[in-house]
Amino acid sequence: MMKAVNTIRIKKGNVEEVLARFQTPKSVHTFEGFVLMEVLKKENSPEYDELKICTTWEERKFFDEWLGSRASQKTHDKKNEQKSADNPIISSQLTTFQVAIQHKPAKQEV
């Protein structure tokens, strides 16, 4: 399993505007090997707001297929087109991780 994390830095006070873009599932949710998406909102950041868009995939190959897909390209091209003064996004950085260890809740015996 692998996880991709896109860290998005946002102009202070604009996080809700960007967060709304992730409210409704998009094409990534339909791709083979997609397991889960989590959107994490950083707390108490004095300089800027920050979101982490985390997707989990069964295997790296599925993430790579999505990343190279036309649907992914369209989504990210739209973000890049909006490079103007009114764009709330300061920066974006993608990192990937191999899930090395994962623990799930212990089952309670009754």
C-alpha positions in Angstrom: 0.0 0.0 0.0 1.1 3.6 -0.6 0.0 7.1 0.4 0.3 10.3 -1.5 0.2 13.6 0.4 -0.3 16.9 -1.4 0.5 19.8 1.1 -1.2 23.0 0.0 -0.3 26.3 1.7 -3.1 28.8 1.5 -3.3 32.6 2.1 -4.5 33.1 5.7 -8.3 33.2 6.0 -8.9 31.4 2.6 -8.8 27.8 3.8 -12.6 27.3 3.6 -12.7 28.3 0.0 -10.0 25.7 -1.0 -11.5 23.1 1.4 -14.8 23.4 -0.4 -13.2 22.1 -3.6 -12.7 18.7 -1.9 -16.2 18.4 -0.4 -17.6 16.4 -3.3 -15.8 13.2 -4.6 -14.1 13.7 -7.9 -12.7 11.3 -10.5 -9.9 10.1 -8.3 -12.5 8.1 -6.3 -13.3 6.0 -9.4 -9.8 4.9 -10.2 -8.7 1.3 -9.8 -6.6 0.8 -6.6 -8.0 3.9 -4.9 -8.6 3.1 -1.2 -9.2 6.4 0.7 -9.0 10.1 0.6 -8.5 12.3 3.7 -8.3 16.1 3.8 -6.4 17.3 6.8 -6.7 21.0 7.9 -3.8 22.3 9.9 -4.6 23.9 13.2 -3.2 27.1 14.7 -0.9 28.1 11.9 -0.1 31.8 12.4 1.4 32.6 8.9 -0.7 30.7 6.4 -3.4 28.1 6.3 -2.6 24.5 5.2 -4.4 21.5 3.9 -2.9 18.0 3.4 -4.8 16.0 0.7 -3.9 12.4 1.5 -4.8 9.5 -0.8 -4.2 5.9 -0.1 -3.7 3.4 -2.9 -3.4 -0.4 -3.0 -0.2 -0.2 -5.0 2.1 2.5 -6.4 1.2 1.6 -10.0 -2.5 2.6 -9.4 -1.4 6.1 -8.1 1.0 6.5 -11.1 -1.8 5.6 -13.5 -4.1 8.2 -11.9 -1.4 10.8 -11.8 -0.8 10.3 -15.5 -4.4 10.2 -16.4 -6.2 12.8 -18.4 -8.6 13.4 -15.6 -5.8 14.2 -13.2 -4.1 16.4 -15.7 -7.3 18.4 -16.2 -7.8 18.9 -12.5 -4.2 20.1 -11.9 -4.1 22.2 -15.0 -7.1 24.2 -13.8 -5.3 24.9 -10.5 -2.2 26.1 -12.4 -4.3 28.4 -14.7 -5.4 30.4 -11.6 -1.9 31.9 -10.9 -3.2 35.4 -10.3 -3.3 37.7 -7.3 -6.8 36.4 -6.3 -5.6 32.8 -6.1 -5.7 31.7 -2.5 -3.0 29.0 -3.0 0.5 30.0 -2.1 2.2 26.7 -2.9 1.7 22.9 -3.3 4.0 20.0 -2.8 3.4 16.3 -3.5 5.2 13.6 -1.4 4.7 9.9 -1.5 5.1 7.2 1.2 5.1 3.5 1.3 2.8 2.3 4.1 5.3 0.2 6.1 3.2 -0.5 9.2 -0.5 0.0 9.8 -2.4 -0.8 13.0 -6.2 -1.1 13.2 -8.3 -1.0 16.4 -8.1 -4.2 18.6 -11.3 -6.2 18.5 -13.1 -6.2 21.8 -14.1 -9.6 23.0 -17.6 -9.8 24.5 
